Amino acid sequence: MDYQAFYQQLKNKDIQRLYLFEGEEEYGKESALQALRQALLQGPMAMMNETVLTKPADSELIALCETLPIMEDRRLVIVRDSHHLGGRAQAQKEEDGEEQEEPASRGDSLTPYMDRLPDFLCLVFFVRGKANGARRLYKMIKALGGIVSFDQLDQERLTRWVQKEFQACQLQADRQVCEHLIFACGRELMLLKREVAKVAAYAQGQGRVSRADVDAIASLSVEYRVFDLADKVSAGQAGQALPLLRDMLQGGEQRLMLLALLQRHYRQLLITRVLMDERAPQATIASQAGVPPFVVRRLQQAARGYDTQQLREAYSLCIQQEFLVKSGQLAEEGSLEQLVLRLIHLQHVAGERQHA
């Protein structure tokens, strides 16, 4: 089930005996767990009827599951990072074909126990990221209908979520401002919640949040800063591009990572230019370039400064520079600055051709 179906269960007071919370949205999982606590344990002995374990032994967990609640109808047991649901090392073994499921030699007494859970119990397995779907315990929980997926929200729902967070701070924020915050800071809810709080504190008393408020106080993601850098490069603004690049490098960003992000940006510009020439709609450009729809306008604006061949050349420059560095033919030190200057020169040439 998705998280919306889970919340509907809470609303209907139809709480299952078994759940597995998985997915990339960590804040969503933590919020759902808190909502489950509030729905399940409401009496004065609530704290006595909740147990949180990390990687417990099967015998320890089963014993706790059999323990009766104290002056309550239900008992909540939370298991974080169960070894039965796999970790990075285990996942790598399975990818290499070394192990496909829980070996019998481990004496897995937990999985068969899942369909014998007492009625008073609510057992929640909480994993970081995605659980290992090849494991016996995962398959059992899935068969019992206990998987709850917390995937990242799509753009529409994420925008509405940010608006509601600002409203909780007695501030209004229009769609464009919320989209800008998401684009500038990233899509992870826990991070966005912190950034909303910072921007709301900065804008308190104004009644409404502006884009300038976001730019003034929010912690901008490296992806956004590279997008901003590429905007300045594609505009031929060396006096702004180079100081921005220097600030990122002095802030600890790695040249190769910035090089890869710059290469991705020029790939997006090339895709945008090709599709613009074909008069494709913005939705198609967004899908092919892998960006939110509102970002397409910025890509289109930058792509208009080039023709398709010039963007192919710019993208090839990025690929070539990365190859030269990774193959050891070019020192990493200064390689990114060199690429930025070559891209700015290419933009100037493109501009001269357009005005010729």
Summary of the structure (lengths in Angstrom):
residues: 356
radius of gyration: 25.8
end to end distance: 60.1
largest distance: 84.9
contacts: 1058
relative contact order: 0.08
helix: 62%
strand: 8%
